[in-house]
Amino acid sequence: MIQSRNEQAVLEEASRLLQLAVFLTGLFAFLQVYSVQAILPVLIDDLRATDVQAGLAVGATVLGVALMSPFMGMLSDALGRKVFIVGSLLFLAIPTLLLAGTSTIEQVMLWRFLQGVAVPGITVVLIAYVGEEFGGKAMTRLMSLYVSGTVLGGFLGRFILGHLSEMIGWRSSFYVMSALTVGGAFFVWKQLPASRKFEAKPHFQTALNTLVGHLHNRRVVAACMLGACVLCSLVGCFTYINLYLAEEPYALDSGGLANLFAVYLIGMVITPLSARLINRFGSGNTIMMAVCLSAAGVLITFAVSLPVVIIGLALMSSGVFITQAATISYIAANVKEGRSLASGLYYMAYYGGGTLGSWLCGLAYTGNGWQGVVWVLLGVQAAALLIAAKGMRKVAV
């Protein structure tokens, strides 16, 4: 009875304003990460890039996130949470602005990489913030809202850039994207409450000892491996489906490709419901069900009919979003020390998998078209099932 009252008090503490702030932090963090996917065919034509180079323009941001995630975790453990979140959002606006002046695909890769450098200061630190300030159902709820925000941000980035490029050109569109990011930074600064339970750990040796401990923690390692599989499949699928659907018989333009990402909105609805699945079945079992759903969606994309392909993409992405929500809830619940460093390791593996996906699926697409991409995705999802079954299921939340 006492425990139920305590949980209710925590849930009431997670006010609507806080929930909105967490949701929008996830949205603005991911507004830029995948936005160029909607204009890849245009970039290939305007900058005379290859399919693989265009894919790496997506992967460059993902690589920046992967490389910086552990370091942002260490710095945040030493210095604080909110300052990193707001500062990183402001920094993110700079390379977004510079993308408007690019003349080669290599320049696009550089500024996209710097976009990725900024993102861990938002994503890694926010997960640590929520894990410290909340527990139980409130923590699970906020994590699900954060993932929903990232889903909507991922959709809006592609949707806005795709349609703006049709109206004002892709270069001018990045001015708008940069302004939106600055606006997001000021909103988060005003609305996200300051940390109350944060304890600084400024010593490098402490961080190093924590890092060694995480690398020997099978829960952390399993979550990292699973994260790599998750983004490998998502980036690979939603990068090269654009090139596939830009060809005959579909021949979608940038606006049509931008509309395609409306399937992400289904994930935004489904992801909050994942909290119920996690609380009922545990993280490991939830992940296994979600990966099977994602694999089924990938197979459905073999259909010729465009509406059926879209249904397959909706199922695939929904499975991925549920998997991600379950995995980061698993980390927050099972890691008690150095949470932001554990989150940093997870995101390093997660986005490293995304970089690998953009490259592997690019090679598969060049050699065997969309069919080659599908078989790579199914292989990655089979690996994810094995990791969840062996590494997480028995120790699930």
C-alpha positions as CSV (number, residue, x, y, z in Angstrom):
1,M,0.0,0.0,0.0
2,I,2.8,2.4,0.9
3,Q,4.7,1.5,-2.3
4,S,1.6,2.3,-4.4
5,R,1.2,5.7,-2.7
6,N,4.9,6.4,-3.3
7,E,4.6,5.5,-7.0
8,Q,1.5,7.7,-7.3
9,A,3.4,10.6,-5.7
10,V,6.2,10.1,-8.2
11,L,3.8,10.0,-11.1
12,E,2.2,13.3,-9.9
13,E,5.6,14.8,-9.6
14,A,6.2,14.1,-13.3
15,S,3.9,17.0,-14.3
16,R,2.5,17.6,-17.7
17,L,4.9,20.4,-18.3
18,L,7.9,18.2,-17.5
19,Q,6.5,15.5,-19.8
20,L,6.2,18.0,-22.6
21,A,9.7,19.2,-22.0
22,V,11.1,15.7,-22.1
23,F,9.0,14.9,-25.2
24,L,10.2,18.1,-27.1
25,T,13.8,17.5,-26.1
26,G,13.7,14.2,-27.9
27,L,11.9,15.9,-30.9
28,F,14.5,18.7,-31.3
29,A,17.4,16.3,-30.8
30,F,16.3,14.2,-33.8
31,L,14.9,16.9,-36.1
32,Q,18.2,17.0,-38.0
33,V,19.6,13.5,-37.6
34,Y,17.8,11.8,-40.6
35,S,16.4,14.9,-42.4
36,V,18.5,14.5,-45.5
37,Q,17.0,11.0,-46.3
38,A,14.0,12.8,-47.9
39,I,16.3,14.6,-50.4
40,L,18.9,12.0,-51.2
41,P,17.8,11.7,-54.9
42,V,18.2,15.5,-55.2
43,L,21.6,15.4,-53.6
44,I,22.7,12.7,-55.9
45,D,21.7,14.7,-58.9
46,D,22.9,18.2,-57.7
47,L,26.2,17.1,-56.2
48,R,26.9,14.2,-58.6
49,A,27.2,11.7,-55.7
50,T,26.9,7.9,-55.8
51,D,24.3,5.9,-54.0
52,V,26.8,4.9,-51.3
53,Q,28.0,8.5,-50.8
54,A,24.5,9.6,-50.4
55,G,23.9,6.9,-47.8
56,L,27.1,8.0,-46.0
57,A,25.7,11.5,-45.8
58,V,23.2,10.0,-43.5
59,G,25.8,7.8,-41.8
60,A,28.1,10.7,-41.1
61,T,25.7,12.2,-38.5
62,V,25.2,8.8,-37.0
63,L,29.0,8.3,-36.8
64,G,29.4,11.6,-35.0
65,V,26.8,10.6,-32.5
66,A,28.6,7.2,-31.9
67,L,32.0,8.7,-31.4
68,M,30.9,11.4,-29.0
69,S,28.4,9.6,-26.9
70,P,30.8,8.1,-24.2
71,F,32.6,11.4,-23.8
72,M,29.5,13.4,-23.3
73,G,28.5,10.9,-20.7
74,M,31.7,11.4,-18.8
75,L,31.5,15.2,-19.1
76,S,27.9,15.3,-18.0
77,D,28.7,13.0,-15.0
78,A,31.3,15.6,-13.9
79,L,29.6,18.9,-14.7
80,G,25.8,18.5,-14.9
81,R,22.8,17.8,-17.1
82,K,20.7,20.8,-18.3
83,V,23.7,22.9,-19.4
84,F,24.7,20.1,-21.8
85,I,21.3,19.6,-23.2
86,V,20.7,23.3,-24.0
87,G,24.3,24.0,-25.2
88,S,24.2,21.0,-27.5
89,L,21.0,22.1,-29.1
90,L,22.5,25.5,-29.8
91,F,25.6,24.0,-31.2
92,L,23.5,21.7,-33.4
93,A,22.1,24.8,-35.2
94,I,25.6,25.8,-36.5
95,P,26.4,23.0,-38.9
96,T,22.8,22.9,-39.9
97,L,23.1,26.5,-41.1
98,L,26.4,25.7,-42.9
99,L,24.8,22.9,-44.9
100,A,23.1,25.6,-47.0
101,G,26.4,26.6,-48.5
102,T,27.8,23.2,-49.5
103,S,28.9,22.5,-53.0
104,T,30.2,18.9,-52.7
105,I,28.9,15.7,-51.1
106,E,32.1,15.7,-49.0
107,Q,31.1,19.0,-47.5
108,V,27.7,17.7,-46.7
109,M,29.3,14.7,-44.9
110,L,31.5,17.1,-42.8
111,W,28.6,19.3,-41.6
112,R,26.5,16.3,-41.1
113,F,29.2,14.7,-39.0
114,L,29.3,17.9,-36.8
115,Q,25.6,17.7,-36.4
116,G,26.1,14.2,-35.0
117,V,28.8,15.5,-32.6
118,A,26.1,17.7,-31.0
119,V,23.4,15.1,-30.5
120,P,24.8,13.0,-27.6
121,G,24.8,16.1,-25.4
122,I,21.1,16.0,-25.7
123,T,20.2,12.3,-25.9
124,V,22.7,10.7,-23.5
125,V,22.3,13.4,-20.9
126,L,18.5,13.4,-21.0
127,I,18.4,9.6,-20.3
128,A,20.7,10.1,-17.3
129,Y,18.6,13.0,-16.1
130,V,15.4,11.0,-16.2
131,G,17.0,8.0,-14.6
132,E,18.3,10.1,-11.7
133,E,15.2,12.2,-11.0
134,F,12.5,9.5,-11.4
135,G,11.9,5.9,-10.8
136,G,9.3,3.1,-11.3
137,K,6.4,3.9,-13.6
138,A,7.2,7.6,-13.8
139,M,10.6,6.8,-15.3
140,T,9.2,4.3,-17.8
141,R,6.5,6.8,-18.8
142,L,9.1,9.6,-19.3
143,M,11.4,7.3,-21.3
144,S,8.5,6.3,-23.6
145,L,7.6,10.0,-24.1
146,Y,11.2,10.8,-24.9
147,V,11.3,8.0,-27.5
148,S,8.0,9.3,-28.9
149,G,9.6,12.7,-29.2
150,T,12.5,11.3,-31.1
151,V,10.1,9.5,-33.4
152,L,8.1,12.7,-34.2
153,G,11.4,14.6,-34.6
154,G,12.7,12.1,-37.0
155,F,9.5,12.3,-39.0
156,L,9.3,16.1,-39.0
157,G,12.9,16.6,-40.0
158,R,12.3,14.5,-43.1
159,F,8.8,15.9,-43.8
160,I,9.8,19.6,-43.4
161,L,13.0,19.3,-45.3
162,G,11.5,17.3,-48.1
163,H,8.6,19.7,-48.7
164,L,10.7,22.8,-48.1
165,S,13.1,21.6,-50.8
166,E,10.2,21.4,-53.2
167,M,9.2,25.0,-52.4
168,I,12.4,27.0,-51.8
169,G,15.2,24.5,-52.7
170,W,17.2,22.3,-50.4
171,R,19.9,24.9,-49.6
172,S,17.5,27.5,-48.3
173,S,15.6,24.9,-46.4
174,F,18.5,24.4,-44.0
175,Y,18.2,28.0,-42.9
176,V,14.7,27.2,-41.7
177,M,15.9,24.0,-40.0
178,S,18.6,25.9,-38.2
179,A,16.1,28.5,-36.9
180,L,13.8,25.7,-35.6
181,T,16.7,24.2,-33.7
182,V,17.5,27.5,-32.0
183,G,13.9,27.9,-31.0
184,G,13.9,24.4,-29.6
185,A,16.9,25.2,-27.5
186,F,15.3,28.2,-25.9
187,F,12.1,26.3,-25.1
188,V,14.0,23.5,-23.4
189,W,16.1,26.0,-21.4
190,K,12.9,27.7,-20.1
191,Q,10.8,24.6,-19.4
192,L,13.2,21.7,-18.4
193,P,13.6,21.7,-14.6
194,A,17.1,21.8,-13.1
195,S,18.5,18.6,-11.7
196,R,17.8,18.0,-8.0
197,K,19.5,14.6,-7.4
198,F,22.6,15.0,-9.6
199,E,25.9,14.4,-7.8
200,A,29.0,15.6,-9.7
201,K,31.8,13.0,-10.3
202,P,34.6,15.2,-11.6
203,H,37.5,12.8,-11.3
204,F,38.7,11.0,-14.5
205,Q,39.8,7.9,-12.6
206,T,36.3,7.5,-11.2
207,A,34.9,7.7,-14.7
208,L,37.5,5.2,-16.0
209,N,36.6,2.8,-13.2
210,T,32.9,3.2,-14.0
211,L,33.7,2.5,-17.7
212,V,35.6,-0.7,-16.9
213,G,32.7,-1.8,-14.7
214,H,30.1,-1.2,-17.5
215,L,32.2,-3.1,-20.0
216,H,32.1,-6.1,-17.6
217,N,28.4,-5.8,-17.0
218,R,26.5,-8.2,-19.3
219,R,23.4,-6.2,-19.0
220,V,25.1,-3.1,-20.4
221,V,26.9,-5.1,-23.1
222,A,23.7,-6.9,-24.2
223,A,21.8,-3.6,-24.4
224,C,24.7,-2.0,-26.4
225,M,24.7,-4.9,-28.9
226,L,21.0,-4.8,-29.3
227,G,21.1,-1.0,-29.8
228,A,23.6,-1.6,-32.7
229,C,21.2,-4.0,-34.3
230,V,18.2,-1.7,-33.9
231,L,19.7,1.4,-35.6
232,C,21.6,-0.7,-38.2
233,S,18.2,-2.0,-39.5
234,L,16.4,1.4,-39.2
235,V,19.0,3.5,-41.0
236,G,19.6,0.8,-43.6
237,C,15.9,0.5,-44.3
238,F,14.8,4.1,-44.4
239,T,17.9,5.4,-46.3
240,Y,17.7,3.0,-49.3
241,I,13.9,2.7,-49.4
242,N,14.1,6.3,-50.7
243,L,16.2,5.4,-53.6
244,Y,14.1,2.3,-54.3
245,L,10.8,4.3,-54.3
246,A,12.3,7.1,-56.4
247,E,12.8,4.6,-59.2
248,E,10.1,3.2,-61.5
249,P,7.4,2.0,-61.1
250,Y,7.0,4.3,-58.0
251,A,8.9,7.4,-59.1
252,L,8.3,9.4,-55.9
253,D,9.7,13.0,-55.8
254,S,11.1,14.7,-52.6
255,G,7.6,15.6,-51.4
256,G,6.4,12.1,-51.9
257,L,9.4,10.6,-50.1
258,A,8.8,13.1,-47.2
259,N,5.2,12.0,-46.9
260,L,6.4,8.4,-46.7
261,F,7.8,9.1,-43.3
262,A,4.4,9.6,-41.9
263,V,4.6,6.0,-41.0
264,Y,6.8,7.2,-38.1
265,L,3.6,8.8,-36.6
266,I,2.2,5.3,-36.0
267,G,5.4,4.6,-34.0
268,M,4.7,7.7,-32.0
269,V,1.3,6.3,-31.0
270,I,2.6,2.8,-30.3
271,T,5.7,3.7,-28.4
272,P,3.9,5.1,-25.3
273,L,2.0,1.9,-25.1
274,S,5.3,0.0,-24.9
275,A,5.5,1.1,-21.3
276,R,2.6,-1.3,-20.6
277,L,4.2,-4.1,-22.4
278,I,7.5,-3.6,-20.5
279,N,5.8,-3.5,-17.1
280,R,3.8,-6.6,-17.9
281,F,6.2,-8.9,-19.9
282,G,9.6,-7.4,-19.0
283,S,12.1,-5.7,-21.3
284,G,13.6,-8.9,-22.8
285,N,10.2,-10.5,-23.8
286,T,8.9,-7.2,-25.1
287,I,12.1,-6.8,-27.3
288,M,11.7,-10.3,-28.8
289,M,8.1,-9.6,-29.8
290,A,9.0,-6.2,-31.2
291,V,11.9,-7.6,-33.3
292,C,9.6,-10.2,-34.8
293,L,7.1,-7.5,-35.7
294,S,9.9,-5.5,-37.4
295,A,11.1,-8.5,-39.4
296,A,7.6,-9.2,-40.6
297,G,7.4,-5.6,-41.8
298,V,10.7,-5.9,-43.7
299,L,9.4,-9.0,-45.6
300,I,6.2,-7.2,-46.5
301,T,8.2,-4.5,-48.4
302,F,8.7,-7.1,-51.1
303,A,5.2,-6.4,-52.2
304,V,4.7,-4.5,-55.5
305,S,1.8,-2.3,-54.3
306,L,3.0,1.0,-52.8
307,P,0.3,1.0,-50.0
308,V,1.4,-2.5,-49.0
309,V,5.0,-1.4,-48.9
310,I,4.1,1.5,-46.7
311,I,2.2,-0.9,-44.3
312,G,5.4,-3.0,-44.1
313,L,7.5,0.1,-43.3
314,A,5.0,1.0,-40.6
315,L,5.3,-2.4,-39.0
316,M,9.1,-2.4,-39.3
317,S,9.6,1.1,-37.7
318,S,7.0,0.4,-34.9
319,G,8.9,-2.7,-33.9
320,V,12.2,-0.7,-33.8
321,F,10.7,2.0,-31.7
322,I,9.3,-0.4,-29.2
323,T,12.6,-2.2,-29.0
324,Q,14.4,1.1,-28.4
325,A,12.0,2.1,-25.6
326,A,12.4,-1.2,-23.9
327,T,16.2,-1.1,-24.2
328,I,16.7,2.3,-22.7
329,S,14.2,1.6,-19.9
330,Y,16.2,-1.6,-19.2
331,I,19.4,0.4,-18.9
332,A,17.8,3.1,-16.7
333,A,16.4,0.4,-14.4
334,N,19.5,-1.9,-14.2
335,V,22.3,0.6,-14.0
336,K,22.7,2.5,-10.7
337,E,26.1,4.1,-11.1
338,G,27.4,6.3,-14.0
339,R,24.1,6.3,-15.8
340,S,25.1,8.9,-18.4
341,L,28.3,6.9,-19.1
342,A,26.2,3.7,-19.6
343,S,23.8,5.7,-21.8
344,G,26.9,7.0,-23.7
345,L,28.1,3.5,-24.3
346,Y,24.7,2.4,-25.5
347,Y,24.5,5.3,-27.9
348,M,28.0,4.7,-29.2
349,A,27.0,1.1,-30.1
350,Y,23.5,2.3,-31.3
351,Y,24.8,4.9,-33.7
352,G,27.8,2.8,-34.7
353,G,25.3,0.3,-35.8
354,G,23.5,3.0,-37.8
355,T,26.7,3.9,-39.6
356,L,27.3,0.3,-40.4
357,G,23.8,0.0,-41.7
358,S,24.2,2.9,-44.1
359,W,27.4,1.3,-45.5
360,L,26.4,-2.4,-45.6
361,C,22.9,-1.7,-47.0
362,G,24.5,0.7,-49.6
363,L,26.7,-2.1,-50.8
364,A,23.8,-4.4,-50.9
365,Y,21.6,-1.9,-52.8
366,T,24.4,-1.3,-55.3
367,G,24.8,-5.0,-55.9
368,N,21.3,-6.4,-55.6
369,G,18.9,-3.6,-55.3
370,W,16.2,-3.5,-52.6
371,Q,16.2,-7.3,-52.3
372,G,19.8,-7.2,-51.1
373,V,18.9,-4.6,-48.5
374,V,16.1,-6.8,-47.2
375,W,18.3,-9.8,-46.6
376,V,20.8,-7.7,-44.8
377,L,18.1,-6.3,-42.5
378,L,16.7,-9.8,-41.8
379,G,20.2,-11.0,-40.8
380,V,20.6,-8.1,-38.4
381,Q,17.2,-8.7,-36.8
382,A,18.0,-12.4,-36.3
383,A,21.1,-11.3,-34.4
384,A,18.9,-9.0,-32.3
385,L,16.6,-11.9,-31.4
386,L,19.6,-13.9,-30.3
387,I,20.9,-11.1,-28.1
388,A,17.6,-10.5,-26.4
389,A,17.1,-14.2,-25.8
390,K,20.6,-15.0,-24.4
391,G,21.7,-11.7,-22.9
392,M,18.6,-10.0,-21.6
393,R,15.6,-12.2,-21.1
394,K,16.5,-13.8,-17.8
395,V,17.5,-10.5,-16.2
396,A,14.7,-8.3,-17.7
397,V,13.0,-5.6,-15.7
